[in-house]
C-alpha cells in the first residue's frame, strides 16, 4: 500500500482560522485568531504537511494573508512542510510563496484557465493542481463559478502536476463523509497522486480513504477543529492501516 500523508488544514480569512460550509463566504465558523500557533500544534502532533488556504486571495486575488503564510512556514520549518493555495494565479505568485518557505503551491482557477502556468510554475516549486468540483464540474474563483470542465477530463491537461488536490465542494465543511467511489475513480485517471479533500468526519473515513490506490494524502479541517478526532489519532489510524509515510526532507 502506498504511503498516505495527513494534511491538517488552516483556512485563512482576515488573518483568522476559519472553516466555510460548502465554500460559502457568508457561512463561516471562526476557530481562532492565531494560525501560527495552530500550525505549530499540528507539527508537534506529528503532521509532516500542513495545508494552508488563503480564502481572501482565492476570492479577490489580493494575497493579504501572505505574511501569515510565511510566518507559518517559518514556524514549522524543519518539522513540517507547507502546501498552500488560494490566489496563486501567476508564476510570480508561486515564486513569492517559494521564497516565503512554502514547499508546494496549489493552483486552481489559474490552472484551469491557463494550464501552461502549471508547467511554468513547476520549474520553480512543485505544483498541486486544485480541482474543486460540484457534481463533477470543476469550479473556479473561490468556488463561485462553474468552469464547464469536467473532473475526469482535467487530469491530462497537467502533465507536470506533482499532485492533484480534489475537493468535493458539496461535502466540504459538512462532515458527511468523503466520496470514496468518486475519489477512487479519480485516482485511477490521474497521472499523479491524489489528495482527498472534503467531507472527512471520522477516523473510519481516514482509514477508508487510505485504502484507495494512488491516494497520496488526506486533508482534514473541520473534523479536527470540532473534536471528532485529533491529528495524533488520525496519524495513529493511518499507521495501523499501514499507510503513513516517513517525513520527506525535500519538497
C-alpha positions in Angstrom: 0.0 0.0 0.0 1.4 3.4 -0.9 2.1 6.0 1.8 -0.7 8.4 2.6 0.1 11.8 4.3 -2.3 13.6 6.6 -2.7 17.3 5.7 -4.4 19.2 8.6 -5.8 22.4 7.1 -5.6 26.0 8.1 -8.0 28.2 6.2 -7.3 31.9 6.5 -9.8 34.7 6.2 -8.9 38.1 7.5 -5.9 36.5 9.3 -8.1 34.2 11.3 -8.5 30.4 11.3 -11.9 29.7 9.8 -13.9 27.0 8.1 -16.6 27.6 5.5 -19.6 25.4 4.7 -19.5 24.3 1.0 -17.3 27.3 0.2 -19.9 29.9 1.3 -18.1 33.0 2.5 -21.3 34.1 4.3 -21.3 30.8 6.3 -18.1 30.7 8.3 -17.0 29.4 11.7 -14.1 31.0 13.3 -11.8 28.7 15.2 -9.0 31.1 16.3 -7.0 34.2 15.6 -3.5 32.7 15.8 -2.9 30.5 12.8 0.8 30.2 13.6 0.1 28.6 16.9 -2.3 26.2 15.3 0.4 25.2 12.7 2.9 24.6 15.5 0.4 22.4 17.3 -0.2 20.3 14.1 3.5 19.9 13.5 4.1 19.0 17.2 1.4 16.3 16.8 3.4 14.7 14.0 2.0 16.1 10.8 4.5 16.1 8.0 2.4 18.5 5.9 0.2 21.5 6.7 -2.4 22.6 4.1 -3.0 26.4 4.2 -5.6 28.2 2.1 -5.8 32.0 1.7 -9.5 32.4 1.3 -9.2 36.1 0.9 -6.9 35.7 -2.1 -9.0 32.9 -3.5 -11.9 35.3 -3.7 -10.3 38.6 -4.6 -6.8 37.8 -5.8 -5.3 40.1 -3.1 -2.8 38.0 -1.1 -3.5 39.8 2.2 -2.6 36.7 4.2 0.7 36.0 2.5 2.7 37.3 5.5 0.8 34.8 7.7 1.6 32.0 5.3 5.3 33.0 5.5 5.1 33.0 9.3 3.5 29.6 9.3 6.2 28.2 7.1 8.9 29.7 9.3 7.3 28.4 12.4 7.2 24.7 11.3 10.4 24.7 9.2 12.4 21.6 9.7 9.4 19.8 11.2 6.6 20.0 8.6 6.2 21.3 5.1 3.6 23.8 4.0 1.3 23.3 0.9 -0.6 26.5 0.2 -3.3 27.7 -2.2 -5.7 30.5 -2.7 -5.0 33.2 -5.2 -1.9 31.6 -6.7 -2.5 32.9 -10.2 0.9 33.6 -11.7 4.5 32.4 -11.8 5.4 35.4 -9.6 2.9 34.3 -7.0 4.5 30.8 -7.0 7.9 32.3 -6.7 7.0 34.6 -3.8 5.5 31.7 -1.9 8.5 29.5 -2.6 10.7 32.3 -1.3 8.5 32.5 1.8 9.3 28.9 2.6 6.3 27.1 1.0 7.2 23.6 -0.2 4.3 23.2 -2.7 1.7 25.6 -4.1 -1.8 24.8 -5.1 -3.0 26.4 -8.4 -6.8 26.1 -9.0 -8.6 28.7 -11.0 -5.5 29.9 -12.8 -4.5 26.4 -13.8 -7.9 25.6 -15.2 -8.0 28.8 -17.3 -4.3 28.6 -18.4 -2.8 25.1 -18.0 0.6 26.3 -19.2 1.0 28.2 -15.9 1.4 24.9 -14.1 4.3 23.9 -16.2 6.0 27.3 -15.8 5.5 27.4 -12.1 6.6 23.8 -11.7 10.1 24.9 -12.7 10.3 26.9 -9.5 8.3 24.9 -7.0 6.2 21.7 -7.0 2.7 22.5 -8.0 -0.5 20.8 -6.8 -3.4 21.4 -9.2 -6.6 22.0 -7.2 -9.6 20.6 -8.9 -12.6 21.7 -6.8 -15.9 20.4 -8.2 -19.6 20.4 -7.8 -21.1 17.1 -9.1 -18.1 16.6 -11.3 -17.8 20.1 -12.8 -14.7 22.0 -11.8 -15.4 25.3 -10.1 -13.3 28.4 -10.1 -12.8 31.8 -8.5 -13.3 30.8 -4.9 -15.9 28.2 -5.9 -18.2 30.9 -7.1 -18.3 29.9 -10.8 -18.5 26.7 -12.8 -15.8 26.3 -15.4 -17.5 23.9 -17.8 -14.6 21.5 -17.4 -15.4 18.0 -16.1 -13.2 16.5 -13.5 -12.4 13.3 -15.4 -11.3 15.4 -18.4 -9.0 17.7 -16.4 -6.1 15.4 -15.5 -4.5 15.1 -18.9 -4.1 18.9 -19.1 -1.5 19.0 -16.3 1.4 16.6 -17.0 3.8 18.4 -14.7 1.5 18.4 -11.6 3.1 17.0 -8.5 -0.3 16.0 -7.1 -3.9 16.8 -7.6 -6.0 18.1 -4.7 -9.6 17.1 -5.3 -12.3 18.8 -3.3 -16.0 17.8 -3.4 -17.5 21.2 -2.7 -20.8 19.8 -1.7 -19.1 17.8 1.1 -16.6 20.4 2.2 -17.1 21.5 5.8 -20.2 19.3 6.1 -18.8 16.3 8.0 -20.8 14.0 5.8 -18.0 11.6 4.8 -15.9 11.7 1.6 -16.8 10.5 -1.8 -14.9 7.2 -1.8 -16.2 6.0 -5.1 -15.5 9.2 -6.9 -12.0 9.6 -5.4 -11.2 6.0 -6.4 -12.2 6.7 -10.0 -10.2 10.0 -10.0 -7.1 8.3 -8.6 -7.3 5.8 -11.4 -7.4 8.5 -14.0 -4.9 11.0 -12.5 -1.3 10.8 -13.6 -0.1 11.9 -10.2 -1.1 11.1 -6.6 -4.5 12.5 -5.5 -5.0 14.3 -2.2 -8.6 14.0 -1.0 -10.4 17.0 0.5 -14.0 17.4 1.7 -16.3 15.6 4.0 -13.9 13.8 6.3 -15.8 13.3 9.5 -14.3 10.3 11.4 -11.2 8.1 11.8 -13.2 5.5 9.8 -13.2 8.0 6.9 -9.5 8.4 7.2 -8.9 4.7 7.1 -11.3 4.2 4.2 -9.5 6.9 2.1 -6.1 5.5 2.9 -7.1 2.2 1.1 -7.6 4.0 -2.2 -4.8 3.1 -4.7 -2.7 6.1 -5.8 -4.1 8.3 -3.0 -1.2 10.5 -1.7 -2.9 12.4 1.1 -6.0 13.4 3.1 -6.9 16.9 4.0 -8.9 17.3 7.2 -10.1 20.5 8.8 -13.4 20.8 10.5 -13.3 17.3 11.9 -10.2 18.2 13.9 -11.5 21.6 14.9 -14.8 20.1 16.1 -13.0 17.4 18.1 -14.1 14.4 16.0 -10.5 13.2 16.2 -7.1 14.7 16.8 -4.1 14.8 14.4 -2.3 12.3 16.6 -5.3 9.9 16.4 -5.5 10.2 12.6 -1.8 9.5 12.2 -2.1 6.5 14.5 -5.0 5.2 12.4 -3.0 5.6 9.2 -0.1 3.8 10.8 -2.3 1.0 11.9 -3.6 0.8 8.4 -0.1 0.7 7.1 -0.5 3.9 5.2 1.7 6.5 6.8 4.9 7.9 5.2 8.2 8.9 6.7 9.0 12.6 6.7 10.3 13.9 3.4 13.2 16.3 3.6 12.6 17.5 0.1 9.5 19.2 -1.4 
